[in-house]
Amino acid sequence: MTRELVNAVLIVLGILSAGLGLKGFLLPSGFIDGGVTGVSLLLTTVTGTPLAFWLPVINVPFVFVGNRYLGTSFAVRSALAIGALAAVIALVEYPTVTQDRLLDAVFGGFFLGAGIGLAVRGGAVLDGTEIAALLISKRSTILRVGDVILGFNVVLFLVAMKLLGVEAALYSILTYLTAARTLDFVIHGIEEYTAMTIVSSRSAQIRDKITGVLGRGVTVYRGRGGLTDVEQDILYCVVTRLEIGKIKSIARAIDEGAFIVSHALSDVEGGVVKKTALHIDEKKR
């Protein structure tokens, strides 16, 4: 019950934020976003039919697909969220915040991306594009989720250039980029995780410092240098991006010549890290 209450609060906040982005910024300016929301906005601009009609109509097929492959609870939450967003757009009076087209593009994308991200954290979607992209990527050995979304949006913005004009389409691309970056930040936040690999002859001291000072788990591999043929321990740990500098400082203080490699992770679960998307409890290894 507590988890569902938290999910409901996140979804409601997401709906209100997305409603502000759409009705307070994008609809008055005639700009669009990417994905299914962008298609709905484009149809609204071209046909004059209210966005509150197009949003549920365009998203319904994706919700049905999500019900089959991602679960009934997900589909029910998504259907309710999309329906509520349509109702908010139809019934709630949002002020037209600014007459500046650049501000409309940037802040429209910001509030829309934040709204979609909050809904995702609540276990629902306000835009069905990701569902379609995920399923296509699973059935294809070539296409990934990002490839499908990128291809879809390239076609969408080319059509927008033809129907809305080049300037409006370029502002819409700015809206999309802002929304995508905000969505990523809301889902992952400042706790976006990074994997770090440390190769050092003094790995035992570095490991003790990381586990003792930061409380992070460390996995130890046994490796051998390709040139030196010397065996030594290799440390692997997962940290937030705020802790990257601290890990490097610890390693350099013990061994200035330590070899450190870092790369971003798309998802992490278990161990001594948090699940940032839908789980909020911390588990320890």
Summary of the structure (lengths in Angstrom):
residues: 285
radius of gyration: 22.7
end to end distance: 26.5
largest distance: 71.1
contacts: 948
relative contact order: 0.12
helix: 65%
strand: 11%
